[in-house]
Amino acid sequence: MGYLFVALTVLLTVAGQFLVKWQVGLAGAMPVSLPEKVQFLGQLLLRPWIIVGLGAAFAAALCWMLAMTRLPLSHAYPFTAASFVLVVFGGAWLFSEPVGTVKVLGVGLIVVGVLLIGTE
């Protein structure tokens, strides 16, 4: 059950990131002046999908707490690196973000690192 909570933590975290990125992209460029920046962020916080994204992050935190009741931190935490892999390739798929050789190599290093930690 602990691994299920870790997986839910990762999936909810990534979903929240995608929702926030989507809505911020729709909102346009960040204004220059401080009062306009505050207003811009305030308006973003009122968007329903931003609220859902923040709710996903909160739900991820709850799942993480449940995972911590069942697994050692040093064992569970490396699995959260899966979020990097999902965000890089999900960002490319959903938002047409570039994924070059350096990013692919970086993701590969993350995966190898997690595998090395997991075999300890």
N, C-alpha and C positions, 0 to 999 in steps of 0.2 A: 504493500500500500504506500510505503514511503516513496518509492520510485514513481508511482502515479502522481503523487503530490509534487514531486520535482518536475515531472513532465508538464503538469498543469501550470506550474510556476513559469516555466519557460514559454509555453504557448500563450498564456495570458499576457506576459510581459511583451512578447513580440506583437501580439494583436494590438495591445495598447499603443505601442510605438507606431505601428502602421496607421492606426486611426488618427493619431495626433499629426503624423506627417501628412496624411491626406488632407486633413482640415486646414493645417497651416499653409499647405500649398494652394488651397482654394482661397485663402484669405489674402494672399498677395504679399508684397514686400513689407518688411518692417519699417515703420516710419522713422524719421530722423530725430525729432524732438522727444524729450523725455515724457511730456504729457501725452503726446500721441502714442508713444510706445505703451504707456500704462493703459490707455484706452483700447489700443489694439489687443493687448493681452486680456484685458477685461472682457472684450467682446468675444475673444476666442473661448474663454472659460464658460461662456453662456451657450456655446454651440452644443447641441445634444450629442453629437458624435465625439466631441472632446470629453464631455462628461462620461460617456461610455468608455472611452480610452483610459481616462483616469480611474474609472471604476474597475477596469480590467487590471490596472496596476495594483490597485488595492486588493482585489481578489487574489492576485499573484502573491502578494505579501501574506495573505491569510493561508494560502496553500503552502508557502514556504514555512510558515510557523508549524503547520501540521507535519510537513516533511521532517522538520527538526525534532519532532517528538519521536521519530522512528529511525532516523539515520544520523550517523556522525557527520558533523559539518565538513570535515576534511574529505569525506567520501562523497557527499551530496553536491557540494559546491562546484566541483569541476564540471558537472553536467550542465550547469547554467551557461557554460561557454557555447552550448548549442544555440543560444540566442544570437550570438555573433554570426554563426553560419546562416541561420534562418533570415536574419535581417539583411545580410549582404545579398543573398540570392533573391529573397523576397522583394527587396528594394529595387533590384534590377528588373524583376518581373512586373511589379506593380507600378513603379514610378519611373521606369526606364533609366535608372541610375547606372552609370558605367561600372562594369566589372572587368578589370584588366588582369593581366598576368600577376601583378604584385598583390592584388586583393585575393586572387585565387590561391597564390602561394601562402599568403597570410592565413587564410581560412584553413588550408592544409596543415600549417604549423599548429594552429589551434586544435585541430582534430588529433594530430599526432600527440600533442601535449596532453590532451585529455586521456587518450589511450594509454600513454605512459603512466600517468597518475593512477589510472584505473587498474593497472597491472601490479601496482605496488603491494 
